[in-house]
Amino acid sequence: MRLVLEVEDEKAAFLIEILSHFDFVKLDDATVEKARIIDDLRESVIEVNRAKHGEIELRNAQELLDEL
């Protein structure tokens, strides 16, 4: 049986993590990757918004390269 679920973006990664622990559930690899990408993008937008409001200070590219 194939099911299609519609889940809020911020809950998708959590739900996929739970479902992946069941042996009888087969997840499409593209779906798992898409959920991870959406979750990463959501977290990035939150971080940018926090930086715009002065709550955090982001590093510039040169600082990142100096670290490597």
N, C-alpha and C positions, 0 to 999 in steps of 0.2 A: 504494500500500500504506500502511496506517495501522498504526503501532506505538505501544504504550503502554509506557512505562518507569517503573519504580519506583526512585527514587534517594533516598539519604539527604538530608535537608533541607540540611545544610551543604555538600553537593556539587552541589545542583541548579542554582544560579546559574552555577557554573563549567561544568557540562555544557551548559547552554543557550547560554552564550557561545561555546563551541566549535562546537556544532551550527549556530549562526546564521551561521557563516562558510562553510558549504557551500551552494552554489547549488541543489543537488538536495534540500535539506531545507527543508520548509515548517513553520514553528512557529506554533502557534495563539497569537494575541496574548494571550488570557486566561492561557495557560500561562506565558508569559514574564513577564507582570505578577505573577502569583501567586508565581512563583519569586523575583522581586525583593522582593516584600513579605515573604515568609518569611525571606529573607536579611536584610533590614533589621530585622525583628523579632528574629531570632536575635542580631544584633549589639547591638541595644538591651538585650536581656536580659543579655548578657555585660557590657555597660557598667554596668547597674544592679547586678549582682552584684559587680563590681569596686568600685563605690562603697560598697556595703554592707560590704565587707571593708576599706575604708579605703585601697584602692590608688590611687583617683583621687578628686578632689573635683568634684562636679557644680555647674554654675552654677544659680542660682535664676532664676525668671522675670523678676524685676525687672532683673537684670544683662543678660539677653537683650534686654529692651525698651530699656534704656539704650543698648545697642549700636546699635540701629536708629535 
